[in-house]
Amino acid sequence: MIKLQQLIGLPVLVIHSGKHVGFVKDAWFDEHWRLIGLIVEGAKWFATSVKTVEWAEVLTCGEDAVFISRESAIKPVKAAEIGRSFETGVVKLKELPVVTVQGIQLGRVSDVYFYPFQGTQIVGYELTDGFISDLMEGRKWLKAPDDPDAVLLGEDAIIVPAVSEAELEPVAASNSINREK
Protein backbone atom coordinates (compact mmCIF):
# COMPACT_ATOMS: atom_id res chain seq x y z
CA MET A 1 0.00 0.00 0.00
CA ILE A 2 1.25 3.49 -0.84
CA LYS A 3 0.58 6.76 0.93
CA LEU A 4 0.02 9.38 -1.72
CA GLN A 5 2.13 12.02 0.02
CA GLN A 6 5.14 9.69 -0.20
CA LEU A 7 5.02 10.18 -3.98
CA ILE A 8 4.86 13.97 -3.94
CA GLY A 9 8.28 15.44 -4.56
CA LEU A 10 9.81 12.26 -6.01
CA PRO A 11 11.71 12.52 -9.29
CA VAL A 12 9.99 11.04 -12.35
CA LEU A 13 12.38 9.01 -14.52
CA VAL A 14 11.99 7.24 -17.87
CA ILE A 15 12.71 3.53 -17.34
CA HIS A 16 14.77 2.82 -20.50
CA SER A 17 16.84 6.02 -20.62
CA GLY A 18 16.98 7.14 -16.99
CA LYS A 19 16.03 10.65 -18.17
CA HIS A 20 14.64 12.89 -15.43
CA VAL A 21 11.40 14.47 -16.70
CA GLY A 22 10.25 16.28 -13.56
CA PHE A 23 9.02 15.81 -10.02
CA VAL A 24 5.67 14.53 -8.80
CA LYS A 25 3.68 17.61 -7.78
CA ASP A 26 0.22 16.13 -7.22
CA ALA A 27 -2.19 13.35 -8.14
CA TRP A 28 -5.17 13.72 -10.44
CA PHE A 29 -8.50 11.95 -9.76
CA ASP A 30 -11.74 11.39 -11.67
CA GLU A 31 -15.22 12.24 -10.35
CA HIS A 32 -15.26 8.94 -8.40
CA TRP A 33 -11.89 9.75 -6.80
CA ARG A 34 -10.08 7.03 -8.78
CA LEU A 35 -6.50 7.90 -9.62
CA ILE A 36 -6.15 9.08 -13.23
CA GLY A 37 -2.52 10.11 -13.15
CA LEU A 38 0.21 12.23 -11.68
CA ILE A 39 0.81 15.92 -12.18
CA VAL A 40 4.48 16.20 -12.95
CA GLU A 41 4.86 19.96 -12.92
CA GLY A 42 2.66 22.45 -11.15
CA ALA A 43 1.10 25.25 -13.12
CA LYS A 44 3.31 28.26 -13.72
CA TRP A 45 1.94 31.77 -13.32
CA PHE A 46 -0.65 32.31 -16.03
CA ALA A 47 -0.02 28.85 -17.53
CA THR A 48 -3.01 27.26 -19.22
CA SER A 49 -1.74 23.67 -18.98
CA VAL A 50 0.17 21.35 -16.66
CA LYS A 51 2.30 18.31 -17.43
CA THR A 52 0.70 15.00 -16.49
CA VAL A 53 1.34 11.30 -16.87
CA GLU A 54 -1.53 8.82 -16.93
CA TRP A 55 -1.42 6.21 -14.18
CA ALA A 56 -1.27 3.40 -16.77
CA GLU A 57 2.13 4.77 -17.87
CA VAL A 58 3.57 4.62 -14.33
CA LEU A 59 5.63 1.45 -14.01
CA THR A 60 7.08 1.70 -10.50
CA CYS A 61 6.59 3.87 -7.44
CA GLY A 62 9.67 3.38 -5.30
CA GLU A 63 10.84 5.09 -2.13
CA ASP A 64 13.16 7.38 -4.09
CA ALA A 65 11.75 7.65 -7.63
CA VAL A 66 8.79 7.04 -9.90
CA PHE A 67 9.46 5.32 -13.23
CA ILE A 68 7.34 5.88 -16.32
CA SER A 69 7.31 3.85 -19.55
CA ARG A 70 8.44 6.53 -22.01
CA GLU A 71 9.11 10.26 -22.19
CA SER A 72 6.18 10.79 -24.55
CA ALA A 73 3.87 9.64 -21.73
CA ILE A 74 4.20 13.18 -20.33
CA LYS A 75 1.25 15.09 -21.78
CA PRO A 76 0.02 18.65 -21.32
CA VAL A 77 -3.48 18.92 -19.90
CA LYS A 78 -5.41 22.16 -19.57
CA ALA A 79 -5.25 23.24 -15.95
CA ALA A 80 -9.03 23.72 -15.94
CA GLU A 81 -9.46 19.99 -16.74
CA ILE A 82 -7.77 19.01 -13.47
CA GLY A 83 -11.03 19.11 -11.56
CA ARG A 84 -10.06 16.87 -8.65
CA SER A 85 -6.61 16.45 -7.21
CA PHE A 86 -4.95 15.87 -3.90
CA GLU A 87 -3.63 19.42 -3.33
CA THR A 88 -3.99 21.74 -6.31
CA GLY A 89 -7.19 21.09 -8.31
CA VAL A 90 -10.48 22.90 -8.26
CA VAL A 91 -11.65 20.28 -5.73
CA LYS A 92 -8.90 19.23 -3.34
CA LEU A 93 -8.99 15.93 -1.46
CA LYS A 94 -6.49 17.09 1.16
CA GLU A 95 -8.21 18.74 4.13
CA LEU A 96 -11.73 17.60 3.10
CA PRO A 97 -13.75 16.86 6.25
CA VAL A 98 -14.85 13.23 6.71
CA VAL A 99 -18.32 13.19 8.26
CA THR A 100 -20.62 10.29 9.15
CA VAL A 101 -24.22 10.22 7.93
CA GLN A 102 -25.13 11.05 11.55
CA GLY A 103 -23.25 14.35 11.30
CA ILE A 104 -20.14 13.43 13.33
CA GLN A 105 -16.89 14.76 11.88
CA LEU A 106 -14.16 12.11 12.12
CA GLY A 107 -11.36 14.41 10.97
CA ARG A 108 -9.92 15.96 7.84
CA VAL A 109 -8.07 14.09 5.11
CA SER A 110 -4.33 14.27 5.66
CA ASP A 111 -3.30 11.52 3.24
CA VAL A 112 -4.81 8.68 1.21
CA TYR A 113 -3.71 5.09 0.64
CA PHE A 114 -4.01 2.95 -2.45
CA TYR A 115 -2.58 -0.26 -3.90
CA PRO A 116 -0.46 0.88 -6.84
CA PHE A 117 -1.02 -2.15 -9.05
CA GLN A 118 -4.46 -3.38 -7.96
CA GLY A 119 -6.62 -0.65 -9.40
CA THR A 120 -6.68 2.99 -8.58
CA GLN A 121 -9.40 3.26 -5.98
CA ILE A 122 -8.55 4.85 -2.65
CA VAL A 123 -8.45 2.11 0.02
CA GLY A 124 -7.97 4.20 3.13
CA TYR A 125 -7.76 7.71 4.56
CA GLU A 126 -5.37 9.17 7.08
CA LEU A 127 -7.31 11.71 9.14
CA THR A 128 -6.16 14.61 11.26
CA ASP A 129 -7.89 16.73 13.87
CA GLY A 130 -5.17 19.37 13.69
CA PHE A 131 -1.56 19.78 14.79
CA ILE A 132 -2.11 19.69 18.55
CA SER A 133 -4.42 16.68 18.36
CA ASP A 134 -1.92 14.89 16.10
CA LEU A 135 0.79 15.44 18.72
CA MET A 136 -1.38 14.41 21.64
CA GLU A 137 -3.40 11.55 20.16
CA GLY A 138 -1.86 10.84 16.75
CA ARG A 139 -3.59 10.65 13.42
CA LYS A 140 -6.35 8.18 12.64
CA TRP A 141 -6.72 5.73 9.78
CA LEU A 142 -10.06 4.86 8.20
CA LYS A 143 -10.35 1.96 5.78
CA ALA A 144 -12.50 2.86 2.81
CA PRO A 145 -15.73 0.82 2.84
CA ASP A 146 -15.69 -2.21 0.54
CA ASP A 147 -18.85 -0.93 -1.12
CA PRO A 148 -17.83 2.26 -2.99
CA ASP A 149 -21.47 3.35 -3.03
CA ALA A 150 -21.40 3.57 0.78
CA VAL A 151 -19.19 6.67 0.56
CA LEU A 152 -20.06 10.02 -0.99
CA LEU A 153 -16.87 11.72 -2.12
CA GLY A 154 -18.28 15.18 -2.51
CA GLU A 155 -16.83 18.54 -3.39
CA ASP A 156 -16.91 19.87 0.18
CA ALA A 157 -16.95 16.73 2.35
CA ILE A 158 -16.63 12.96 2.35
CA ILE A 159 -19.76 11.34 3.79
CA VAL A 160 -19.21 7.87 5.31
CA PRO A 161 -21.48 5.31 7.02
CA ALA A 162 -22.18 5.75 10.76
CA VAL A 163 -20.21 2.58 11.55
CA SER A 164 -17.03 4.31 10.30
CA GLU A 165 -16.55 6.06 13.65
CA ALA A 166 -16.06 2.67 15.36
CA GLU A 167 -13.63 1.55 12.61
CA LEU A 168 -11.06 4.32 13.18
CA GLU A 169 -7.58 3.03 14.06
CA PRO A 170 -4.37 4.75 15.11
CA VAL A 171 -2.17 5.33 12.05
CA ALA A 172 0.76 3.31 13.46
CA ALA A 173 -1.49 0.30 14.09
CA SER A 174 -2.95 0.38 10.60
CA ASN A 175 0.51 0.62 9.01
CA SER A 176 1.80 -2.43 10.89
CA ILE A 177 -1.30 -4.42 9.96
CA ASN A 178 -0.93 -3.50 6.29
CA ARG A 179 2.75 -4.48 6.17
CA GLU A 180 1.86 -7.99 7.26
CA LYS A 181 -0.56 -8.51 4.34
JORA-V727617 format. One record per backbone hydrogen bond with DSSP energy under -1.0 kcal/mol. NH is the residue of the N-H (numbers start at 1). CO is the residue of the C=O. E is the energy in kcal/mol with one decimal. If there is no record, write none. Layout:
NH;CO;E
NH;CO;E
This chain:
2;114;-2.9
4;112;-2.7
6;3;-1.5
7;4;-2.0
9;24;-3.1
10;7;-2.2
12;22;-3.3
13;66;-3.0
14;19;-2.1
15;68;-2.5
18;14;-2.8
21;12;-2.8
24;10;-2.7
25;39;-3.3
26;39;-1.4
28;37;-3.1
29;84;-2.8
30;34;-2.2
33;30;-2.0
35;120;-2.1
36;28;-3.3
37;28;-1.6
38;53;-2.5
39;26;-2.5
40;51;-2.4
41;51;-1.1
47;44;-2.4
50;77;-2.8
52;75;-2.8
53;38;-2.2
55;36;-3.3
57;54;-1.8
58;55;-1.4
59;67;-2.8
60;67;-1.4
62;65;-2.7
66;11;-2.6
67;60;-2.4
68;13;-2.7
69;57;-2.0
73;70;-1.6
74;71;-1.8
75;52;-3.0
77;50;-2.7
79;48;-2.1
81;78;-2.1
82;79;-1.3
83;81;-2.0
85;91;-2.2
86;27;-1.5
90;82;-1.3
91;83;-3.1
93;85;-2.5
94;86;-2.5
95;109;-3.0
96;93;-1.9
98;107;-3.1
99;158;-2.9
100;104;-2.5
101;160;-1.5
103;100;-2.3
106;98;-3.2
108;128;-2.6
109;96;-2.4
110;126;-3.7
111;126;-1.4
113;124;-2.5
114;2;-1.8
118;115;-1.2
123;113;-2.8
124;113;-1.1
125;142;-2.6
126;111;-2.9
127;140;-3.6
128;108;-2.5
134;130;-2.6
135;131;-2.1
136;132;-2.6
137;133;-3.3
138;133;-1.1
140;127;-2.2
141;169;-3.2
142;125;-2.7
144;123;-2.3
150;147;-2.4
151;148;-1.1
152;159;-2.5
154;152;-1.3
154;157;-1.9
158;97;-2.8
159;152;-2.6
160;99;-2.4
164;161;-1.7
165;162;-1.3
169;141;-2.1
171;139;-1.9
174;170;-2.0
175;171;-2.3
176;172;-1.9
177;173;-1.9
178;174;-2.3
179;175;-1.7
180;176;-1.0
